[in-house]
Amino acid sequence: MSSAALAVSNQPASDFRTEFGEGIFHQKYAHEGAETWGALAHTLVMDVCKKYMSIGDLAQLIQYIDEKKFIPGGRYLYYAGRKKRFFNNCYIFKSQEDTREDWADTSWKHESALMTGGGTGNDFTVYREEGATLGSTGGVASGPVSKMLMINEIGRYVQQGGSRRSALYGSLNWRHLDAGKLINVKDWGAQQIAGTNITVKQAKEADYNYHAPLDMMNVSLNYDNAWKYMENRASDPTFLANVRMALKNGEPGFAFNFDEKENETGRNACTEVTSADDCDVCNLGSLNLAEIETLKELNDVVRLATMFLVCGTLEADMPFQRIADTRAKNRRLGLGLMGVHEWLIKRGMRYEVTPELHKWLAVYRDVSDSVGDSFADYLGVSRPVAKRAIAPTGTLGIVAGTTTGIEPLFAVAYLRRYVKNGTEWHYQYVVDGTAKLMIEQYGVDPDEIESAIDLARDYERRIKFQADIQDYVDMAISSTINLPEWGSDLNNEDRVQDFANVLSHYAPRLRGFTVYPDGARGGQPLTSVPYREAVKHTGQEFAEAYMDVCDLTKGGTCSS
């Protein structure tokens, strides 16, 4: 079928729900051949699927994307119609051998993948602990955390020459002898800058571009069957130390890999795609439940979205051959969800997996399973080893004007900080698009809308919600639970064991878990503000005053 065989859909172009979402589209995704959202939908579907699907299915898929009922991952949108087709958001690596050659190969893999605009994740567990003897040279090992720091700097400098900030992830097994070092490496508030009386955290808060340890990389510990089946696992010293540091700083996170999934310790940068293999790849797209009207329509959207992702495994360019070979073997599909909380709000439901939502999730699971296999058989290619992974969909949720991933509304209104011109921080007041719709069209009281800020006081409900949805997902869910700041009444030293008990209880039904205590990181992108304050300043952009790190010394000195 030629690209001219199907004209641009005659369906009226779907409007963006918010000016903010439209602005993000024009800033990040609009380009020649994709000047409008409808044109992008047409170009992308023809690029990816024209050789494999019927004209009727192509037309319907274009319409579903145009209506934002299904939105492919951000790299699909960015590369639609471009000469190169690096359609995949992230790549998954696992260091293979504790050798000098593998150490160098790990750097090469990350640099090659990051230069395509994709993020990277790596399990570094194979490397021996820091200070171990190197028998062949008589030296001592630098350890896996040192390797993470090296990859962090590759990410920093690769992103400076591209159009997208590098996304990185690193992990170690919880029993690794350097697990304690990883737990503490991002405790920036306890690290003082040499020659000054300020901490790394203070410097990072003043200047987001200040170089802090692993500031480009999210990190987790991997928990396996040895932890799952141990007696009183919630009181294990390593787990408790991990919980305490997560409640204080947001990291490390927790990767749970149990039973038949125990070897799936490879993760992409946002951790929703899992693999037991080195050089695997994520392949993402998300259903927007908020825009899908019926179970019958959901069935058809899942069918075509699954077919789209299978086609993507045949059309996407890879950074190097080993990734292409692993993709051909595994053919992972990462069909996810967004708009889940809006779906609940529309039905007057609390943030919980209701009986009706269970029915929708079953369609999501069953249709993606059956169509993933049958369409691969029809094309004569390997069946996907997994079909579902729920990405955070931060930017895509803004474009769609709905709630991101499985997250509740972060806040009815917030400040959004972002970088312009490479180094300049700006911010805007934003009324959440979904909240705005509920308030203006349905008369919902803004003070009555349940948000992540509210649920920060009820973290078990957030954890249970994630576990209930994970029952339908064969890879993982990227979701971050908001918490009050460390040292407050609801998040402090006395709460660590209670939190560990709750997390340990749900862990067998989770694949990953992360939290974010308010104010834990410099450069925090979103901060809750009163609804009426945001309304007053909507549409205005503000430049953030730059503060040099040395301005914080208050009598100290900055090292040269």
C-alpha positions as CSV (number, residue, x, y, z in Angstrom):
1,M,0.0,0.0,0.0
2,S,1.4,3.4,-0.9
3,S,1.4,6.3,1.5
4,A,-1.1,8.1,-0.8
5,A,-3.6,5.2,-0.5
6,L,-5.2,6.7,2.6
7,A,-6.0,10.4,2.9
8,V,-5.8,12.4,6.0
9,S,-8.9,11.5,8.1
10,N,-12.0,13.6,7.3
11,Q,-13.0,13.5,11.0
12,P,-12.9,17.0,12.5
13,A,-9.6,17.7,14.2
14,S,-9.9,17.1,17.9
15,D,-9.2,20.2,20.0
16,F,-6.6,20.2,22.7
17,R,-8.4,20.5,26.1
18,T,-6.0,23.2,27.3
19,E,-3.7,25.9,25.8
20,F,-1.0,24.4,28.0
21,G,-1.4,21.0,26.2
22,E,-1.5,22.6,22.8
23,G,1.7,24.6,23.7
24,I,3.5,21.4,24.7
25,F,2.5,19.8,21.4
26,H,3.9,22.7,19.4
27,Q,7.0,22.9,21.5
28,K,7.9,19.2,21.5
29,Y,6.2,17.3,18.7
30,A,4.9,19.5,15.8
31,H,7.2,19.5,12.8
32,E,7.0,19.2,9.0
33,G,4.3,16.7,8.1
34,A,3.0,16.8,11.6
35,E,2.0,20.5,11.9
36,T,-1.3,19.6,13.6
37,W,-2.3,16.8,15.9
38,G,-4.4,15.3,13.2
39,A,-1.6,15.4,10.6
40,L,0.8,13.8,13.1
41,A,-1.7,11.0,13.7
42,H,-1.9,10.3,10.0
43,T,1.8,10.5,9.4
44,L,2.7,8.3,12.3
45,V,0.2,5.6,11.5
46,M,1.2,5.5,7.9
47,D,4.9,5.4,8.9
48,V,4.4,2.5,11.3
49,C,1.5,0.4,10.1
50,K,0.8,1.0,6.3
51,K,2.5,-2.3,5.3
52,Y,0.7,-4.5,7.8
53,M,-2.9,-3.3,8.3
54,S,-6.1,-2.9,6.2
55,I,-7.2,0.5,5.0
56,G,-10.2,0.3,7.3
57,D,-8.1,-0.4,10.4
58,L,-5.6,2.3,9.4
59,A,-8.4,4.9,9.2
60,Q,-9.9,3.9,12.5
61,L,-6.5,3.9,14.2
62,I,-5.8,7.4,12.9
63,Q,-9.1,8.5,14.3
64,Y,-8.5,7.0,17.7
65,I,-5.1,8.8,17.9
66,D,-6.6,12.0,16.6
67,E,-9.3,11.8,19.3
68,K,-6.5,11.0,21.9
69,K,-8.1,7.7,22.8
70,F,-4.8,6.1,22.2
71,I,-1.5,8.0,22.2
72,P,1.8,6.3,21.2
73,G,4.9,7.0,23.3
74,G,6.7,10.4,22.9
75,R,9.5,9.1,20.7
76,Y,6.9,7.8,18.2
77,L,5.4,11.3,18.1
78,Y,8.7,13.0,17.8
79,Y,10.1,10.8,15.0
80,A,6.8,10.6,12.9
81,G,7.7,11.4,9.3
82,R,11.4,11.9,10.1
83,K,14.2,10.2,8.2
84,K,15.4,8.3,11.2
85,R,12.8,6.2,13.2
86,F,14.0,5.9,16.7
87,F,10.5,5.2,17.9
88,N,11.4,3.7,21.3
89,N,11.5,5.7,24.5
90,C,14.0,3.6,26.4
91,Y,16.6,0.8,26.3
92,I,17.3,-1.8,28.9
93,F,20.8,-3.0,29.8
94,K,22.3,-5.5,32.3
95,S,26.0,-5.5,32.8
96,Q,27.1,-9.1,31.9
97,E,30.5,-9.8,33.4
98,D,32.7,-8.4,36.1
99,T,35.5,-7.6,33.6
100,R,37.3,-4.6,32.2
101,E,35.8,-5.3,28.8
102,D,32.2,-5.3,30.1
103,W,32.9,-2.1,32.1
104,A,33.8,-0.3,28.9
105,D,31.0,-1.9,26.9
106,T,28.5,-0.7,29.4
107,S,29.6,2.9,28.8
108,W,29.4,2.4,25.0
109,K,25.9,0.9,25.1
110,H,24.5,3.8,27.1
111,E,26.2,6.5,25.0
112,S,25.0,4.9,21.8
113,A,21.4,4.7,23.0
114,L,21.2,8.1,24.7
115,M,22.3,9.7,21.4
116,T,19.0,8.6,19.8
117,G,17.0,10.4,22.4
118,G,16.0,7.3,24.3
119,G,16.6,6.8,28.0
120,T,18.5,3.9,29.5
121,G,18.4,1.6,32.5
122,N,21.0,-0.8,33.8
123,D,21.3,-3.5,36.4
124,F,24.9,-3.2,37.7
125,T,24.8,-6.1,40.2
126,V,27.4,-8.2,38.4
127,Y,30.2,-5.9,39.3
128,R,32.2,-6.7,42.5
129,E,32.1,-4.4,45.5
130,E,34.3,-1.3,45.9
131,G,37.7,-2.2,47.3
132,A,37.7,-5.8,46.3
133,T,41.0,-7.1,45.0
134,L,41.6,-7.3,41.3
135,G,43.6,-10.5,40.9
136,S,44.9,-9.9,37.4
137,T,46.3,-6.4,38.1
138,G,46.8,-6.3,41.9
139,G,44.6,-3.3,42.1
140,V,41.2,-2.7,43.8
141,A,37.7,-2.5,42.2
142,S,36.0,0.8,41.9
143,G,32.6,-0.8,42.5
144,P,29.2,-0.5,40.8
145,V,28.3,2.8,42.3
146,S,31.4,4.3,40.7
147,K,30.2,2.9,37.3
148,M,26.8,4.5,37.9
149,L,28.5,7.8,38.5
150,M,30.3,7.5,35.2
151,I,27.1,6.7,33.3
152,N,25.4,9.6,35.1
153,E,28.0,12.0,33.5
154,I,27.6,10.4,30.1
155,G,23.9,11.3,30.4
156,R,24.7,14.8,31.5
157,Y,26.9,15.6,28.5
158,V,25.0,13.7,25.8
159,Q,21.8,15.6,26.7
160,Q,23.5,19.0,26.4
161,G,24.0,18.3,22.6
162,G,20.4,17.0,22.0
163,S,16.8,18.1,22.3
164,R,15.9,15.9,25.3
165,R,17.2,15.6,28.8
166,S,18.8,12.2,29.4
167,A,16.7,9.7,31.4
168,L,18.7,7.1,33.4
169,Y,18.1,4.3,35.8
170,G,20.4,2.1,37.8
171,S,19.9,-0.8,40.2
172,L,21.7,-3.2,42.5
173,N,20.6,-6.4,44.3
174,W,19.6,-5.7,47.9
175,R,22.3,-8.2,49.1
176,H,25.1,-6.6,47.1
177,L,27.9,-5.5,49.4
178,D,27.6,-2.0,48.0
179,A,23.9,-1.7,48.6
180,G,24.4,0.5,51.6
181,K,26.5,2.9,49.5
182,L,23.8,3.1,46.9
183,I,21.2,3.8,49.6
184,N,23.2,6.8,50.8
185,V,24.7,8.2,47.6
186,K,21.8,10.6,46.9
187,D,21.5,11.8,50.5
188,W,22.5,15.2,49.4
189,G,21.4,16.9,52.6
190,A,24.1,15.1,54.5
191,Q,26.9,15.9,51.9
192,Q,28.8,19.2,52.4
193,I,30.5,20.9,49.5
194,A,34.3,21.1,50.1
195,G,35.4,24.5,51.1
196,T,31.9,25.7,52.0
197,N,29.4,25.5,54.8
198,I,26.5,24.5,52.4
199,T,25.2,21.1,51.5
200,V,24.8,19.6,48.0
201,K,21.0,19.7,48.5
202,Q,21.1,23.5,49.1
203,A,23.3,24.0,46.1
204,K,21.0,21.9,43.9
205,E,17.9,23.8,45.1
206,A,19.6,27.1,44.2
207,D,21.0,25.9,40.9
208,Y,19.4,22.9,39.3
209,N,22.4,22.5,37.0
210,Y,24.7,22.0,39.9
211,H,26.4,18.6,39.5
212,A,25.3,16.3,42.3
213,P,26.0,12.6,42.7
214,L,23.6,10.6,40.4
215,D,21.5,13.6,39.7
216,M,20.6,12.4,36.2
217,M,19.8,8.8,37.4
218,N,17.0,7.2,39.3
219,V,18.1,4.3,41.4
220,S,16.6,1.3,43.1
221,L,17.4,-1.9,45.0
222,N,16.3,-5.1,43.5
223,Y,14.4,-7.4,45.9
224,D,14.2,-11.1,45.0
225,N,12.9,-14.4,46.4
226,A,15.5,-14.4,49.2
227,W,13.8,-11.3,50.6
228,K,10.2,-12.3,49.7
229,Y,10.4,-15.6,51.6
230,M,12.5,-14.4,54.6
231,E,10.9,-14.3,58.0
232,N,9.9,-10.8,59.1
233,R,11.2,-9.2,55.9
234,A,9.8,-5.8,56.9
235,S,12.4,-5.5,59.6
236,D,15.4,-6.5,57.4
237,P,18.1,-3.8,58.1
238,T,18.8,-3.2,54.4
239,F,15.1,-2.9,53.6
240,L,14.5,-0.6,56.5
241,A,17.5,1.6,55.5
242,N,16.0,1.7,52.0
243,V,12.6,2.7,53.3
244,R,14.1,5.4,55.6
245,M,16.1,7.0,52.8
246,A,13.1,6.8,50.4
247,L,10.9,8.6,52.9
248,K,13.6,11.2,53.4
249,N,14.9,11.8,49.9
250,G,12.6,9.8,47.5
251,E,15.4,7.3,46.6
252,P,16.4,4.6,46.2
253,G,13.2,3.1,45.0
254,F,12.2,-0.6,45.2
255,A,12.2,-3.1,42.3
256,F,10.3,-6.3,43.2
257,N,11.3,-9.4,41.1
258,F,9.8,-12.6,42.5
259,D,9.2,-16.2,41.4
260,E,9.1,-16.6,37.6
261,K,10.0,-12.9,37.3
262,E,13.0,-13.1,39.6
263,N,15.5,-12.6,36.8
264,E,13.7,-9.6,35.2
265,T,16.0,-7.1,36.9
266,G,16.6,-5.0,33.8
267,R,14.4,-1.9,33.7
268,N,14.0,1.1,31.4
269,A,14.5,4.6,32.8
270,C,11.0,4.9,34.2
271,T,11.1,1.3,35.4
272,E,7.8,0.1,33.9
273,V,9.4,-2.2,31.3
274,T,11.2,-5.2,32.7
275,S,13.5,-7.8,31.2
276,A,15.8,-10.6,32.1
277,D,17.9,-9.9,29.0
278,D,20.6,-7.3,28.2
279,C,19.9,-4.9,25.3
280,D,16.1,-5.1,25.4
281,V,13.9,-2.2,24.4
282,C,10.6,-0.6,25.5
283,N,7.8,0.0,23.0
284,L,5.2,2.3,24.6
285,G,1.7,3.6,23.9
286,S,-1.1,4.5,26.3
287,L,-4.9,4.1,26.3
288,N,-6.7,7.2,27.5
289,L,-9.6,5.7,29.5
290,A,-11.1,9.1,30.1
291,E,-11.9,9.5,26.4
292,I,-13.2,5.9,25.8
293,E,-17.0,5.7,26.2
294,T,-17.9,2.0,26.3
295,L,-16.4,-1.5,26.9
296,K,-17.1,-2.2,23.2
297,E,-15.1,0.8,22.1
298,L,-12.3,-0.1,24.6
299,N,-12.1,-3.5,23.0
300,D,-11.5,-2.0,19.6
301,V,-9.1,0.7,20.8
302,V,-7.0,-2.0,22.6
303,R,-7.1,-4.2,19.5
304,L,-5.7,-1.5,17.2
305,A,-3.3,-0.1,19.8
306,T,-1.8,-3.5,20.2
307,M,-1.5,-4.0,16.5
308,F,0.2,-0.6,16.3
309,L,2.9,-1.6,18.8
310,V,3.5,-4.9,17.1
311,C,4.1,-3.0,13.9
312,G,6.5,-0.7,15.8
313,T,8.7,-3.7,16.5
314,L,9.1,-4.1,12.8
315,E,9.6,-0.5,11.8
316,A,11.7,1.2,14.6
317,D,15.4,1.8,14.1
318,M,17.7,0.5,16.8
319,P,20.9,2.1,18.1
320,F,22.9,-1.1,17.4
321,Q,22.4,-4.7,16.4
322,R,22.3,-6.4,19.8
323,I,19.2,-4.4,20.7
324,A,17.6,-5.4,17.3
325,D,18.4,-9.1,18.0
326,T,16.8,-9.0,21.5
327,R,13.8,-7.1,20.2
328,A,13.2,-9.8,17.5
329,K,13.3,-12.5,20.2
330,N,11.2,-10.8,22.9
331,R,9.1,-8.3,20.9
332,R,7.9,-6.5,24.1
333,L,4.8,-4.3,23.9
334,G,4.3,-1.7,26.5
335,L,0.6,-0.9,26.2
336,G,-0.3,1.3,29.2
337,L,-3.1,3.5,30.6
338,M,-3.7,7.1,31.4
339,G,-6.8,9.1,32.4
340,V,-7.7,6.5,35.0
341,H,-8.4,9.0,37.8
342,E,-10.5,11.1,35.4
343,W,-12.4,8.0,34.5
344,L,-13.2,7.6,38.2
345,I,-14.1,11.3,38.7
346,K,-16.5,11.2,35.8
347,R,-18.4,8.4,37.6
348,G,-18.3,10.0,41.0
349,M,-16.0,7.3,42.3
350,R,-13.2,7.5,44.9
351,Y,-9.6,6.7,43.9
352,E,-9.9,2.9,44.1
353,V,-10.2,0.0,41.7
354,T,-14.0,-0.4,41.7
355,P,-15.9,-3.4,40.3
356,E,-16.6,-1.5,37.1
357,L,-13.0,-0.6,36.7
358,H,-12.0,-4.3,37.2
359,K,-14.2,-5.0,34.1
360,W,-12.4,-2.4,32.0
361,L,-9.0,-3.7,33.1
362,A,-9.9,-7.2,32.2
363,V,-10.7,-6.1,28.6
364,Y,-7.3,-4.3,28.6
365,R,-5.5,-7.4,29.7
366,D,-7.4,-10.0,27.6
367,V,-7.6,-8.2,24.3
368,S,-3.9,-7.2,24.3
369,D,-2.9,-10.7,25.1
370,S,-5.0,-12.3,22.4
371,V,-4.4,-9.7,19.7
372,G,-0.7,-9.5,20.5
373,D,-0.3,-13.2,19.8
374,S,-2.7,-13.5,16.9
375,F,-1.4,-10.5,15.0
376,A,2.2,-11.6,15.4
377,D,1.1,-15.0,14.1
378,Y,-0.6,-13.3,11.1
379,L,2.6,-11.4,10.3
380,G,4.8,-14.5,10.8
381,V,6.9,-13.0,13.6
382,S,7.7,-14.1,17.2
383,R,4.9,-13.6,19.7
384,P,5.5,-10.8,22.3
385,V,6.7,-12.1,25.6
386,A,4.8,-9.3,27.4
387,K,2.2,-6.8,26.3
388,R,1.4,-4.3,29.1
389,A,3.5,-1.7,31.0
390,I,2.1,1.5,32.4
391,A,4.4,4.5,31.8
392,P,4.1,7.8,33.8
393,T,2.9,9.7,30.7
394,G,3.7,13.0,32.2
395,T,4.0,15.1,29.0
396,L,1.5,13.0,27.1
397,G,-1.0,13.4,29.9
398,I,-0.6,17.2,29.5
399,V,-1.1,16.9,25.7
400,A,-4.3,14.8,26.3
401,G,-5.4,17.1,29.1
402,T,-6.1,14.2,31.4
403,T,-4.6,12.5,34.5
404,T,-1.3,10.8,33.9
405,G,-0.7,7.1,34.1
406,I,-2.6,5.6,37.1
407,E,-1.8,8.7,39.2
408,P,-4.5,10.8,40.9
409,L,-4.6,14.4,40.0
410,F,-1.4,15.9,41.5
411,A,-3.2,19.0,42.5
412,V,-6.1,21.1,41.3
413,A,-3.5,23.9,40.6
414,Y,0.2,24.0,40.6
415,L,3.4,25.8,39.5
416,R,5.2,24.0,36.7
417,R,8.9,24.7,36.3
418,Y,10.8,23.9,33.1
419,V,14.0,24.7,31.3
420,K,14.3,27.0,28.3
421,N,17.3,27.7,26.2
422,G,19.2,24.9,27.9
423,T,19.8,26.5,31.3
424,E,17.1,29.1,32.0
425,W,14.4,28.1,34.5
426,H,10.9,29.4,33.9
427,Y,7.5,28.7,35.5
428,Q,3.8,28.9,34.8
429,Y,0.7,28.7,37.0
430,V,-1.4,25.8,35.8
431,V,-4.9,24.7,36.6
432,D,-5.0,21.0,36.0
433,G,-6.8,20.3,32.8
434,T,-9.0,17.6,34.2
435,A,-9.8,19.6,37.3
436,K,-10.7,22.6,35.1
437,L,-13.1,20.4,33.1
438,M,-14.7,19.1,36.2
439,I,-15.0,22.6,37.7
440,E,-16.3,24.5,34.6
441,Q,-18.4,21.9,32.9
442,Y,-19.7,19.8,35.8
443,G,-19.7,22.3,38.6
444,V,-17.4,20.3,40.9
445,D,-16.1,22.3,43.9
446,P,-12.3,22.6,43.4
447,D,-11.9,22.1,47.2
448,E,-13.7,18.7,46.9
449,I,-11.5,17.1,44.2
450,E,-9.3,14.4,45.6
451,S,-5.6,14.8,44.7
452,A,-2.2,13.3,45.2
453,I,-1.6,16.0,47.8
454,D,-4.7,14.8,49.7
455,L,-3.7,11.1,49.3
456,A,-0.2,11.8,50.7
457,R,-2.0,11.4,54.1
458,D,-3.4,8.0,53.0
459,Y,-0.4,6.2,51.4
460,E,-1.9,2.7,51.9
461,R,-4.8,3.6,49.6
462,R,-2.3,4.6,46.9
463,I,-0.2,1.4,47.3
464,K,-3.3,-0.8,47.2
465,F,-4.6,1.0,44.1
466,Q,-1.3,0.2,42.4
467,A,-1.3,-3.4,43.5
468,D,-4.9,-3.9,42.3
469,I,-4.0,-2.6,38.8
470,Q,-0.7,-4.5,38.7
471,D,-2.8,-7.7,38.8
472,Y,-3.7,-6.9,35.2
473,V,-0.2,-5.8,34.0
474,D,2.5,-8.4,33.0
475,M,5.4,-6.0,33.3
476,A,5.4,-3.1,35.7
477,I,3.8,0.3,36.6
478,S,5.7,3.5,36.9
479,S,3.9,5.4,39.7
480,T,5.2,7.7,42.4
481,I,3.4,8.2,45.6
482,N,3.5,11.7,47.0
483,L,4.3,12.1,50.7
484,P,4.6,15.0,53.1
485,E,8.1,16.4,53.6
486,W,10.5,14.5,55.8
487,G,10.4,15.7,59.4
488,S,6.7,16.5,59.3
489,D,4.1,14.8,61.6
490,L,3.2,12.2,58.9
491,N,6.7,11.5,57.6
492,N,9.5,11.1,60.2
493,E,11.8,8.6,61.9
494,D,8.9,7.2,64.0
495,R,6.9,6.3,60.8
496,V,9.6,4.3,59.1
497,Q,8.7,0.9,60.5
498,D,5.0,1.3,60.0
499,F,5.6,2.3,56.3
500,A,7.9,-0.7,55.9
501,N,5.2,-3.0,57.3
502,V,2.6,-1.7,54.8
503,L,5.0,-1.8,51.8
504,S,6.2,-5.3,52.7
505,H,2.6,-6.5,52.9
506,Y,1.8,-5.3,49.3
507,A,5.2,-6.1,47.8
508,P,4.4,-9.5,46.4
509,R,1.7,-7.9,44.3
510,L,3.9,-5.0,43.1
511,R,6.8,-4.9,40.5
512,G,8.2,-1.6,41.6
513,F,7.6,1.3,44.0
514,T,8.7,4.9,44.4
515,V,7.8,7.8,46.7
516,Y,8.4,11.5,46.5
517,P,8.5,13.5,49.8
518,D,7.6,17.1,49.2
519,G,10.7,19.2,48.7
520,A,13.1,16.3,48.5
521,R,14.9,17.4,45.3
522,G,16.1,20.7,43.9
523,G,14.4,21.6,40.6
524,Q,11.1,20.1,41.8
525,P,9.0,20.5,38.6
526,L,5.5,20.7,40.2
527,T,4.5,22.5,43.4
528,S,0.9,22.7,44.6
529,V,-0.6,26.2,44.8
530,P,-4.1,27.5,45.7
531,Y,-6.7,27.2,42.8
532,R,-7.6,30.9,42.9
533,E,-4.0,32.0,42.8
534,A,-3.4,29.9,39.7
535,V,-6.5,31.2,38.0
536,K,-5.3,34.8,38.6
537,H,-2.0,34.1,36.8
538,T,-3.0,31.6,34.1
539,G,-1.4,32.2,30.7
540,Q,1.6,34.1,32.2
541,E,5.2,32.9,32.0
542,F,7.7,33.9,34.6
543,A,11.5,33.7,34.5
544,E,13.0,32.3,37.7
545,A,15.8,34.4,39.2
546,Y,19.2,32.6,39.0
547,M,21.1,32.2,42.2
548,D,24.7,31.2,42.2
549,V,25.8,28.5,44.6
550,C,28.3,30.8,46.2
551,D,25.4,33.1,47.2
552,L,24.4,30.5,49.8
553,T,27.6,30.3,51.7
554,K,26.7,33.1,54.2
555,G,30.2,33.7,55.2
556,G,31.7,30.5,53.8
557,T,33.8,30.3,50.7
558,C,33.4,28.5,47.4
559,S,36.2,26.2,46.4
560,S,37.9,27.2,43.1
